[in-house]
Amino acid sequence: MDTTSNLTMTTRKKVSEATSHIRVAVRIRPLNGAERSDKCTSIARSDKIKNTVELKAKPFGPFSRVFDTDTTQAEIYADLVSPQIKKVIAGFNCTVFAYGQTGTGKTFTMEGGRTDAKSSQDDPTTGIIPRAVEDIFEKLESSKCEEYSLRVSYVELYNEELLDLLASSDDEDRERLRIFDDPHKKGVIVSGVEEVPVRSRSDVFKLLKTGAEKRKTAATLMNMNSSRSHSLFMVNVVVRENTNTGEELVKQGKLNLVDLAGSENIGRSGAQGNRAKEAGSINQSLLTLGRVIRSLTTNAQHVPYRESKLTRLLQDSLGGSTITSLIATLSPSSSNFEESQSTLEYAMRAANIKNKPVCNTKVSKKTILKEYSDEIEKLRRDLRAAREKNGVIISEESHEEFQRNTEKVNELEQKLDSAVDRLRRYTEDLLYMDDQYKQLYERKGELESRLRESHREYAEKVVELAETNDVLNKNIEAIGVMHTNALKSFDQLLQSREAADELTTDIAAFWRKVDDMGAADDRNKDIFEAFRRKMTSFIEKTSLQAEAFANDGRLASEEFVHEVTPHVKTFGSVADSIDQNSKEIQTSLMNVFQQTTEIEENAANTINSLSNDNREQWDAVLKTCVEYYKAHATRSEELSKQLTEKLAEIKRQVAAFANDVRPLLTEIRNTTSDSFEKRVQQSDENVAEVKKTCSGMAETLKMLMQQVEQLSVKAEENHERQLIGDQNTQESILSTINAAENVIQSVEDVIEECCDVKEVEDSARGDLDDIDMDMENAVKEARERAVEKDREVKKVTSTLLEKANAIREETTAQVEAALGRYSTTSETCRTTGESLQTKVQESSERTMSLFTMFAEATHIVTEEATGAINAVKMTFVDPSNNVPPRIIPEYPASEKLVKPVEPETLLGMEEDAEDGSDGELAKKKRRVTAFVRRDSLLDSTNFFPSPNAIQKRREAPIDEEEDTEN
Ligand SMILES: Nc1ncnc2c1ncn2[C@@H]1O[C@H](COP(=O)(O)OP(=O)(O)OP(=O)(O)O)[C@@H](O)[C@H]1O
């Protein structure tokens, strides 16, 4: 606060804008505590859309804006003042003043709720003045101007006296401040007011605090109330810019923030004495203000600005070249109806004032200096002229004139002092600025060389980038080729997989066949069980039959004895009886032979048919198995061969592919990561250096800093673009590499899978080989066993047949011997009946023993047959154990069974037949045959006749003729 100046309210050269009305806003504060306790009601209604206010239903407006009780300080500032700050920086003069009844919130609106607030962030009740200063700083800092300066003044107008609230000294300064017209600048000058340069927001807040304290102290000293004084806070903004032609231009804008005294009725306030004077002067100012407003709105010839200091100070803001806003503050209380009404009327009148805002022309420094030096020169001339008049004897009239001149000289001296002060200040500013310029130029040169260096590096980087790009393109092409190869490999793998699937299907079919074989084996088992059951029942039946046969033989023998005995008694008929008996015996023997033969035939047929059935079935199974295994072996061999070939091919390709790809990928990765890291490092270093340079430059030279910042931003953008491009490329390469690696990995996995498949196939083949071997062994074993069993069966059968033949032969021989003996005996028995009886008895006994022997032999045979059959056991293999059923080998053809000897042969009928004679012997034969037929135990339709049937047949008469025919 070391500078003083004459505060000018105008600047010299201006650019006109269109004429505009003063903006008038109305703000209604909330009811305060006192009003509420007085049970006052709110009578103010605002319409924010129409921007009107109603007081007891009486409408006022429309105004530019209406702010109701809820409106915040920030909203008012943003709406009303913020746009004006831009204008101030652009070179306009702007004024915001608050008008209204005491206690309606003028000071609250202009300054805020607290005086110790450090920023609007700190306190939401912060008023227009601090917010405006903050805003100016923010806008200037973010603007592109070369240089700016802010000077603030803070004055108070009380009882038509001006008080500098920022002055270092107190009372004596009060006299210093004078308002006078500036004839050249067409404005008013507040002479001697402190214009304090501020560099930061905090400076302004400090000044505001100082001003508020000083205002308080003054109020105490002068026994005044702040509401009785007007305060004027002025912010002078000077912005220097460089034109495109390099000319330096200066813009000067000014913001006047005015907090008027309360507009209350002096009569109502009850002021007396000093207070009355005070109130009068307040009203003087306000009344003059009102008259000025009226004059301006009625286009009166004369506008009484000079009638009060307030209107003089606000002259340019009212009807002049300033952009002006007025905030009319209102109490909503019913108790303040009249004042509120008056305020609104006042505001409506003010709204009609038209201003013609003009922008102060940008003037060069030289012009300003020239103006100041012209003014100084003029003042000097005046002074010299005045001094030249000293020492001359002059008349009283002249003396008076001299006196007047002296006053004028004093005034001029004051003006000169003020001008010299300003000149000094500007000179200082200029020196300071020149110094700054010098530094800036140096810095600029330095920055330009760095910039050139950066350009060179940038060009190198571009070349490097192009090279890298080529490498990357090549790599991408290589990766494309690899990709194509990988796709081919995949196709081949897919084919291999299909082949493997076919193999799997074949193996599944094989296992189905194995299952079928198991089922066939089960059927074989069932068949064999049935065979065994049948054999068992046959043997049981044979045993029963043999017993029955033995019993019948015994009975027949007994009968024979019984029948022979009476014949023996009758000697004459002995021979016939013997013949008869012989025939009967022969018949019995034939019967026995026939039965035995049929038994043998049946047994042989059964065994043969079973063997044949069994053999056919098992042969079919064997054939199927053999065919299947042959086919399977062939198919497996083929598949295995194909698979092996394909796997070998895939392995070769993939190995070649991997060999091609791996070094390439490694090279790509190394190349790209190395170059990328290097470039990132270099770029980071460059950016850091540029940033460092930029920050260094920013401190010293804003202009160049801006350029450099722009360049830096561009460089950063380029670098970032480059970096992003590199990163993208790098990422895409890395992703491609990763994809390729994944492909290789998956190919390798597939190869491994294929190897697994191969292993499985090998093991399956091994299993199949094992199975084949097992099967061969099993077939061999089964064949051997079957051959063995067949041999055993044949052996049993042949044993049985041998025994039967032996029995037959022995029996035949015995019968023949017996018959021979009977023949001989029949010749002699006629004479020796007794001996014959004995012989018959012997013969009977021998026959009995023969029968017994036969029965025993049959029993032995059947037992042996049973044992043999039981010994025939099949081995079955459970298909679930992966072993196919045993296969019965091909049987050798059964030997032909020995036909039994016909009874006719035994009885010698053939000889008789050759003779063609029908003698006694033939008769006998027929009778025997008829007897045999009648008593035959075998029947083609009734294999095992019931005892009743046998008895019936026996009792039936023998029809020789019929039998003979048959
Ligand atoms: N819109 C508002 N919201 C909240 N409180 C307010 C508002 N307007 C004013 N006040 C409060 O009302 C009281 C009076 O306000 P202020 O001193 O600003 O009135 P003024 O018009 O400046 O009075 P004077 O003319 O006497 O200086 C203060 O305590 C202030 O905090």
The ligand as a Gaussian input file, in Angstrom:
#p B3LYP/6-31G(d) Opt

LIG

0 1
 N      -30.445000     -13.121000       2.334000
 C      -30.103000     -13.172000       3.630000
 N      -30.064000     -14.371000       4.225000
 C      -29.733000     -14.477000       5.521000
 N      -29.436000     -13.445000       6.320000
 C      -29.465000     -12.202000       5.790000
 C      -29.796000     -12.033000       4.427000
 N      -29.769000     -10.711000       4.178000
 C      -29.404000     -10.129000       5.363000
 N      -29.237000     -10.997000       6.317000
 C      -28.881000     -10.714000       7.667000
 O      -29.570000      -9.533000       8.061000
 C      -28.739000      -8.744000       8.841000
 C      -28.612000      -7.391000       8.238000
 O      -27.954000      -7.475000       7.050000
 P      -27.003000      -6.313000       6.488000
 O      -26.175000      -5.755000       7.554000
 O      -26.332000      -6.927000       5.341000
 O      -28.050000      -5.267000       6.050000
 P      -27.719000      -3.862000       5.360000
 O      -28.775000      -3.698000       4.385000
 O      -26.358000      -3.906000       4.902000
 O      -27.879000      -2.893000       6.569000
 P      -27.258000      -1.407000       6.645000
 O      -27.930000      -0.623000       5.621000
 O      -27.600000      -1.024000       8.014000
 O      -25.830000      -1.610000       6.417000
 C      -27.389000      -9.443000       8.904000
 O      -27.300000     -10.105000      10.124000
 C      -27.409000     -10.384000       7.783000
 O      -26.661000     -11.536000       8.093000

